Amino acid sequence: MVLDKDVIVIGGGAAGLMCAIEAGKRGRSVLVLERSEKIGKKILISGGGRCNFTNRDASPRNFVSRNPHFCKSALARFTPQDFISLVEKYGVAYHEKKLGQLFCDLSSDEIMHLLEEECKAAKVEVRVNCNVSKIERNDHFQTHVNDEILSSRSLVIATGGRSIPKMGATSFGYETAKHFGLGIVTTRPALVPFTWDSHDLKIYGELAGVSLDAIVRCGNKEFRENILFTHKGLSGPAILQISSYWQNRHPIFIDLLPEKDVMDELAQARKSGIGLVGALSKHLPRRFVQIWCEQNVPAKPMSHCTGKDLKAISDCLHRWQVTPNGTEGYDKAEVTIGGVDTKDFSSQTMECKKVPALYFVGEVMDVTGHLGGYNFQWAWSSGFAAGQAV
């Protein structure tokens, strides 16, 4: 069979395009096959259309994986500053929103433009609307796509996870891994809002739109950012972050007044007759306080509360226990946690140890970043590592 390309990359997202660009720069003939009608669809919608393209502070501690050491090599070889330099090369204006998160000033289109220009410069061929039905391997890889069979020396799987199926997400990457005898770490939605059960929805559903600063804890993990009440449950940055560590039906604990000691205020409220709702409304939205107090505080006047009662109220404010009913699933999840088991791969090159010249990059692997540009950085870094090796 005639060899069509040195490298075929299946998946035209962030990781796949970065891999293709780096391989092309090294003189490899590269073809990117994208299932959707255009490349980079998740790039375009990310960050509210402004693309949170990296995080200045990205480090291995910002990633979740069965093997937490796997991401270290790739992140060290292609750093946030390396991608920032590429952004600056194209004159893309950007800003830091908070906590190291970098966004385009204007539009995600600018990130797509620079990736497309880099592909052109590296002579990377891109095809869209490609349905890959089968992959075989003899001396080379044979990729069955639409009505033809394409041959390549190396094959890169960059098809992402299951999150946001309406954007084209499928289980193709996992099925391909299984086809080649590779392990899969159980997948589930991550960076995803929680849902209430029917009982809690009746109570807290009317708070939709209320937001407050909090610390959210699950196990030994905690995040301090806003939480947001929705028509279905809880969202906001702190909730999305903790969802990556949450297991079904387990409780989470919310500190509603981080770093505030309210015992003196509660005692003063008892003495002055201002009432609990009035006292707490100095720090929290009144609508929330009214409902929260109804559900969590004994129905008796403040003047009848003992010191023990006030301590119990304070403890509950700092450790409000909530048990989500579930999540909004892959439709609303920003990423997929779990994926192709990294034990089968070289952390330096992303090459499969069992199947030479087969590479996996990006979200399809069992490496999941926190919210805030970390998943894009993993895409750039893992794609770069593979692009240097294919």
C-alpha positions as CSV (number, residue, x, y, z in Angstrom):
1,M,0.0,0.0,0.0
2,V,1.2,3.5,-0.8
3,L,2.2,5.5,2.2
4,D,0.0,8.6,2.3
5,K,1.5,10.5,5.2
6,D,4.2,10.2,7.8
7,V,1.7,11.2,10.4
8,I,-2.1,11.1,10.7
9,V,-3.7,13.0,13.6
10,I,-7.3,12.1,14.3
11,G,-9.0,15.1,16.0
12,G,-8.6,18.7,15.1
13,G,-8.8,20.3,18.6
14,A,-6.1,22.0,20.6
15,A,-4.0,18.9,21.3
16,G,-4.2,17.5,17.8
17,L,-3.4,20.8,16.1
18,M,-0.4,21.5,18.3
19,C,0.9,18.0,17.6
20,A,0.4,18.4,13.8
21,I,2.1,21.8,13.8
22,E,5.2,20.5,15.7
23,A,5.5,17.4,13.5
24,G,5.1,19.5,10.4
25,K,7.9,21.9,11.5
26,R,10.1,18.8,11.7
27,G,9.5,18.0,8.1
28,R,6.9,15.3,8.6
29,S,4.0,15.1,6.1
30,V,1.0,15.5,8.3
31,L,-2.8,15.0,7.8
32,V,-5.4,16.1,10.4
33,L,-8.8,14.3,10.2
34,E,-11.6,16.1,11.9
35,R,-15.1,14.5,12.4
36,S,-17.0,17.8,12.6
37,E,-17.5,20.4,9.8
38,K,-14.7,22.6,11.2
39,I,-11.7,22.3,13.5
40,G,-11.4,23.8,17.0
41,K,-15.1,24.0,17.9
42,K,-14.4,23.7,21.6
43,I,-11.7,26.3,21.4
44,L,-14.1,28.7,19.8
45,I,-16.7,28.4,22.6
46,S,-14.3,28.3,25.5
47,G,-14.1,31.1,28.0
48,G,-17.4,32.6,26.9
49,G,-16.0,33.0,23.4
50,R,-12.7,34.5,24.6
51,C,-10.7,31.3,25.2
52,N,-9.0,30.8,28.5
53,F,-6.0,29.6,26.5
54,T,-3.6,28.9,29.5
55,N,-2.9,29.6,33.1
56,R,0.4,31.4,34.1
57,D,0.7,29.2,37.1
58,A,0.0,25.8,35.6
59,S,1.9,23.0,37.4
60,P,1.4,19.2,38.0
61,R,-0.6,20.0,41.2
62,N,-3.4,21.4,39.0
63,F,-4.1,18.1,37.4
64,V,-6.1,15.0,38.4
65,S,-4.8,11.6,37.2
66,R,-4.4,8.1,38.6
67,N,-0.7,8.7,37.9
68,P,-0.1,12.3,39.1
69,H,3.5,12.3,37.9
70,F,2.7,11.6,34.3
71,C,2.1,15.1,33.2
72,K,5.3,16.6,34.7
73,S,7.6,16.0,31.7
74,A,5.3,17.4,29.0
75,L,4.4,20.5,31.2
76,A,8.1,21.2,31.7
77,R,8.9,20.9,28.0
78,F,6.2,23.2,26.8
79,T,5.2,25.7,29.4
80,P,2.5,28.4,29.7
81,Q,5.1,31.0,28.7
82,D,5.8,29.0,25.5
83,F,2.2,29.4,24.4
84,I,2.1,33.0,25.6
85,S,5.0,33.7,23.3
86,L,3.1,32.2,20.4
87,V,0.1,34.3,21.2
88,E,2.3,37.4,21.3
89,K,4.0,36.5,18.0
90,Y,0.6,36.9,16.4
91,G,-0.2,40.1,18.2
92,V,-3.2,38.7,20.1
93,A,-4.2,41.0,22.9
94,Y,-4.9,39.2,26.2
95,H,-5.5,39.8,29.8
96,E,-5.3,38.0,33.2
97,K,-8.8,37.7,34.6
98,K,-7.9,36.1,38.0
99,L,-5.8,33.4,39.5
100,G,-3.4,33.3,36.5
101,Q,-6.2,32.7,34.0
102,L,-5.4,34.3,30.6
103,F,-8.1,35.2,28.1
104,C,-8.1,36.9,24.7
105,D,-9.2,40.5,24.9
106,L,-11.4,40.1,21.8
107,S,-12.3,36.6,20.6
108,S,-11.4,32.9,20.6
109,D,-11.2,33.3,16.8
110,E,-7.7,34.8,17.3
111,I,-6.4,31.5,18.8
112,M,-7.9,29.6,16.0
113,H,-6.4,32.0,13.5
114,L,-2.9,31.5,14.9
115,L,-3.3,27.7,14.9
116,E,-4.5,27.7,11.3
117,E,-1.6,29.9,10.3
118,E,0.9,27.7,12.1
119,C,-0.6,24.7,10.3
120,K,-0.2,26.4,6.9
121,A,3.4,27.3,7.7
122,A,4.1,23.7,8.7
123,K,2.4,22.4,5.5
124,V,-0.2,20.5,7.6
125,E,-3.1,19.2,5.6
126,V,-6.5,19.4,7.3
127,R,-9.7,17.6,6.3
128,V,-13.1,18.0,8.0
129,N,-16.3,15.9,7.9
130,C,-14.2,12.8,8.3
131,N,-15.8,9.6,9.6
132,V,-13.1,7.2,10.7
133,S,-14.7,3.7,10.7
134,K,-11.7,1.4,11.3
135,I,-8.0,1.5,12.2
136,E,-5.7,-1.4,11.4
137,R,-2.0,-1.9,11.8
138,N,0.4,-4.0,9.8
139,D,3.8,-2.4,8.8
140,H,2.0,0.9,9.0
141,F,-1.4,2.2,10.2
142,Q,-4.4,2.0,7.8
143,T,-7.1,4.4,8.7
144,H,-10.5,3.8,7.0
145,V,-12.0,7.3,6.6
146,N,-15.1,7.9,4.5
147,D,-14.6,5.9,1.3
148,E,-10.9,5.5,1.4
149,I,-8.0,3.9,3.3
150,L,-5.1,6.1,4.3
151,S,-1.7,4.8,5.4
152,S,0.7,6.4,7.8
153,R,3.8,5.6,9.7
154,S,2.5,7.2,12.9
155,L,-1.0,7.7,14.2
156,V,-2.1,10.2,16.9
157,I,-5.4,10.0,18.7
158,A,-6.5,13.5,19.8
159,T,-10.3,13.0,19.9
160,G,-11.0,14.4,23.3
161,G,-13.4,13.0,25.9
162,R,-17.1,12.6,26.2
163,S,-17.9,16.2,27.4
164,I,-20.3,18.4,25.3
165,P,-21.5,15.8,22.8
166,K,-23.4,18.5,20.8
167,M,-19.9,19.8,19.9
168,G,-19.1,16.4,18.4
169,A,-17.7,14.6,21.4
170,T,-17.8,10.8,21.1
171,S,-16.2,7.7,22.8
172,F,-14.0,7.1,19.7
173,G,-10.7,7.6,21.5
174,Y,-11.6,5.1,24.2
175,E,-12.8,2.5,21.7
176,T,-9.6,2.9,19.8
177,A,-7.6,2.4,22.9
178,K,-9.5,-0.8,23.8
179,H,-9.0,-2.0,20.2
180,F,-5.3,-1.9,20.7
181,G,-5.5,-3.5,24.2
182,L,-5.0,-0.4,26.3
183,G,-6.5,0.3,29.7
184,I,-9.2,2.9,30.4
185,V,-9.6,4.7,33.8
186,T,-13.3,5.0,34.4
187,T,-14.7,8.2,33.0
188,R,-17.2,10.7,34.4
189,P,-18.2,14.3,33.8
190,A,-15.9,16.9,35.5
191,L,-16.0,20.7,35.9
192,V,-19.8,20.2,35.9
193,P,-22.7,21.7,37.9
194,F,-24.4,19.7,40.6
195,T,-28.1,19.0,40.7
196,W,-30.6,19.0,43.6
197,D,-32.9,16.1,44.4
198,S,-36.6,17.0,44.2
199,H,-36.8,17.9,47.9
200,D,-33.9,20.3,47.9
201,L,-35.0,21.8,44.5
202,K,-38.3,22.9,46.1
203,I,-36.3,24.6,48.9
204,Y,-33.4,26.1,47.1
205,G,-34.6,26.4,43.5
206,E,-36.0,29.9,44.0
207,L,-32.5,31.1,44.8
208,A,-31.5,30.7,41.1
209,G,-29.1,33.6,40.3
210,V,-27.8,34.1,43.8
211,S,-24.0,34.0,44.0
212,L,-21.7,34.1,47.0
213,D,-18.1,33.7,47.9
214,A,-17.4,30.4,49.7
215,I,-15.0,27.5,50.3
216,V,-16.2,24.2,49.0
217,R,-14.7,21.0,50.4
218,C,-14.9,17.4,49.4
219,G,-12.6,14.9,51.1
220,N,-9.2,16.6,51.5
221,K,-9.7,19.0,48.6
222,E,-11.1,22.5,48.9
223,F,-11.6,25.5,46.5
224,R,-12.4,29.1,47.4
225,E,-14.3,31.0,44.7
226,N,-18.0,31.8,44.0
227,I,-20.8,29.4,44.1
228,L,-24.0,30.0,42.1
229,F,-27.5,28.7,42.7
230,T,-29.2,27.6,39.5
231,H,-32.7,26.3,38.6
232,K,-31.3,22.8,38.8
233,G,-28.7,22.9,41.6
234,L,-25.3,24.5,42.3
235,S,-22.7,25.8,39.9
236,G,-20.0,28.5,39.9
237,P,-16.2,28.1,39.8
238,A,-15.9,26.5,43.3
239,I,-18.6,23.9,42.5
240,L,-17.1,23.1,39.1
241,Q,-13.7,22.6,40.7
242,I,-14.8,20.3,43.4
243,S,-16.9,18.3,41.0
244,S,-13.7,16.7,39.7
245,Y,-13.3,15.1,43.2
246,W,-16.9,14.3,44.0
247,Q,-18.3,10.8,44.0
248,N,-22.0,10.1,43.5
249,R,-24.2,10.8,46.5
250,H,-21.3,11.9,48.7
251,P,-21.7,15.1,50.7
252,I,-19.8,18.3,50.1
253,F,-19.2,20.9,52.8
254,I,-19.5,24.6,52.2
255,D,-18.0,27.4,54.3
256,L,-20.4,30.2,53.8
257,L,-18.3,32.8,55.7
258,P,-14.6,32.1,54.9
259,E,-12.2,33.6,57.5
260,K,-15.0,35.2,59.4
261,D,-15.6,34.5,63.1
262,V,-19.3,35.4,63.6
263,M,-19.7,34.3,67.2
264,D,-19.4,37.9,68.6
265,E,-21.9,39.1,66.0
266,L,-24.3,36.3,66.9
267,A,-24.0,37.2,70.5
268,Q,-24.6,40.8,69.8
269,A,-27.6,40.0,67.6
270,R,-29.1,38.0,70.5
271,K,-28.5,40.9,72.9
272,S,-29.8,43.7,70.6
273,G,-32.8,41.9,69.2
274,I,-31.6,42.4,65.6
275,G,-32.3,38.8,64.8
276,L,-30.3,36.2,63.0
277,V,-31.4,37.0,59.5
278,G,-30.5,40.7,60.0
279,A,-27.1,39.8,61.4
280,L,-26.2,37.3,58.6
281,S,-27.5,39.6,55.9
282,K,-24.6,41.9,56.5
283,H,-22.4,39.2,55.0
284,L,-24.6,37.1,52.8
285,P,-27.5,37.7,50.3
286,R,-30.7,38.2,52.3
287,R,-32.8,35.9,50.1
288,F,-30.3,33.1,50.8
289,V,-30.1,33.8,54.5
290,Q,-33.8,33.6,55.0
291,I,-34.1,30.2,53.3
292,W,-30.9,28.9,54.8
293,C,-32.0,29.8,58.3
294,E,-35.4,28.2,57.9
295,Q,-33.7,24.9,57.0
296,N,-30.7,24.9,59.3
297,V,-31.5,26.9,62.4
298,P,-33.9,25.8,65.2
299,A,-37.2,27.8,65.0
300,K,-36.8,29.8,68.2
301,P,-36.1,33.5,69.0
302,M,-32.5,34.6,69.2
303,S,-33.2,35.7,72.7
304,H,-33.8,32.1,73.7
305,C,-30.5,30.8,72.1
306,T,-27.8,29.6,74.4
307,G,-24.1,29.9,73.8
308,K,-24.2,26.3,72.7
309,D,-26.9,27.2,70.2
310,L,-24.9,30.1,68.8
311,K,-21.8,27.8,68.4
312,A,-23.9,25.3,66.5
313,I,-25.1,28.0,64.1
314,S,-21.6,29.2,63.6
315,D,-20.3,25.7,62.9
316,C,-23.1,25.1,60.4
317,L,-22.3,28.4,58.6
318,H,-18.7,27.2,58.2
319,R,-19.6,23.6,57.4
320,W,-22.9,23.5,55.7
321,Q,-23.4,19.9,54.5
322,V,-25.0,19.5,51.0
323,T,-25.5,16.2,49.2
324,P,-25.9,16.7,45.5
325,N,-28.3,14.4,43.7
326,G,-25.9,14.2,40.7
327,T,-24.5,16.4,38.0
328,E,-25.7,17.9,34.8
329,G,-23.7,15.3,33.0
330,Y,-21.5,15.4,29.9
331,D,-23.9,17.9,28.2
332,K,-22.7,20.6,30.6
333,A,-19.3,19.2,31.7
334,E,-16.3,21.2,30.5
335,V,-14.1,18.1,30.6
336,T,-14.1,14.3,31.1
337,I,-12.2,12.9,34.1
338,G,-10.5,9.6,33.6
339,G,-9.6,8.3,30.2
340,V,-6.9,6.2,28.5
341,D,-4.6,4.9,31.2
342,T,-1.3,6.7,31.2
343,K,0.6,3.6,32.4
344,D,0.7,2.4,28.8
345,F,2.5,5.5,27.6
346,S,5.8,7.3,27.6
347,S,5.5,10.6,29.6
348,Q,8.2,12.1,27.4
349,T,6.7,11.4,24.0
350,M,3.0,10.2,24.5
351,E,3.9,7.1,22.5
352,C,2.2,3.9,23.4
353,K,4.6,1.3,24.9
354,K,2.6,-1.6,23.6
355,V,2.0,-0.3,20.1
356,P,5.0,1.6,18.6
357,A,4.1,4.8,16.6
358,L,0.7,5.1,18.2
359,Y,0.2,8.2,20.3
360,F,-2.6,9.7,22.4
361,V,-2.7,13.4,23.4
362,G,-5.0,15.8,25.2
363,E,-8.3,15.1,27.1
364,V,-8.7,11.6,25.9
365,M,-5.9,10.6,28.3
366,D,-6.3,10.2,32.1
367,V,-5.1,13.7,32.8
368,T,-7.7,16.3,33.8
369,G,-6.9,19.9,34.7
370,H,-8.6,22.2,37.1
371,L,-10.8,25.0,35.9
372,G,-8.9,28.0,34.6
373,G,-6.9,27.3,31.4
374,Y,-5.1,24.2,32.7
375,N,-6.8,21.8,30.3
376,F,-5.7,23.9,27.3
377,Q,-2.2,23.9,28.7
378,W,-2.3,20.1,28.9
379,A,-3.5,20.0,25.3
380,W,-0.6,22.3,24.1
381,S,2.0,20.4,26.2
382,S,1.0,16.9,25.4
383,G,0.5,17.8,21.7
384,F,3.9,19.4,21.6
385,A,5.6,16.3,23.2
386,A,4.1,14.0,20.7
387,G,4.8,16.4,17.8
388,Q,8.5,16.3,18.7
389,A,8.5,12.5,18.5
390,V,6.2,11.3,15.7
